[in-house]
Amino acid sequence: MRVLLVDDSCTMRNIQKRILNALGNMQFAEAGDGVEALKILFSTPEAFDLVLIDWNMPNMDGHSLVQRIREKDKTTPLIMCTTEAEKARVIDAIKAGVNNYVIKPFTPEMLIERVTTTLSKLKAAA
């Protein structure tokens, strides 16, 4: 499974990698902001199976990134992983096109549950 981790915190990306490796064979790409993520997403020939996105980042925030991704790609699963817990923010992210939402700090079990739920819903809909 190919996963793109988009977070300005290297520590958070490392935590996500450690947790997601429990799901099996993973390949990770990493971006520190939305601008870098778009370059990786749209210049890599192989598609990503999942993208985890932080909301608050420099250069391009996660909400803008989700909107830009959804202009070209309606299907790649996107999960917002953020400290933004306000209900209006969650609704905005869903309207922008995220498939799921995880509030930091999260437990490993919570992240794995959101990832597996998101992927299984999409598989069922296909």
Residue, then its C-alpha position, 0 to 999 in steps of 0.5 A: m500500500r502506498v501512503l502519502l503523509v502530509d504534515d509539517s511535523c517530521t515527528m508526527r509523520n514518523i509516528q504515523k509511519r510506525i502505527l501504519n506499518a502494523l497494517g502490513n506492507m507499506q510504502f511511504a512518501e512524505a511532504g511537509d506542506g500542501v505545495e510539496a504534497l501536490k508535487i508528489l501526488f501529481s508527478t508520481p506515476e503510481a497512484f497513492d492508496l491513501v493520503l493523511i493530511d494535517w490541517n495547519m501547515p505553512n505554504m498551503d494548509g490541509h483544507s486548501l490541499v484537499q480542495r486542490i486534490r479533489e479538483k483532479d482526483k475524486t477517488t484517492p482516500l483522504i484522511m484529515c489528521t489534525t488538532e482542529a476539533e471544532k465541529a464547523r472545521v470537521i464539516d468544512a473538511i468533509k465538504a472539501g472532500v475528506n473521507n475521514y477525520v482523526i483528531k490529534p492526539f490520537t491513539p494507534e488504535m484510533l488511527i488504524e480504525r479510521v484507516t481500515t474503516t475508510l478503505s473498507k467503505l471505499k472497497a464496498a462502494a466500488 
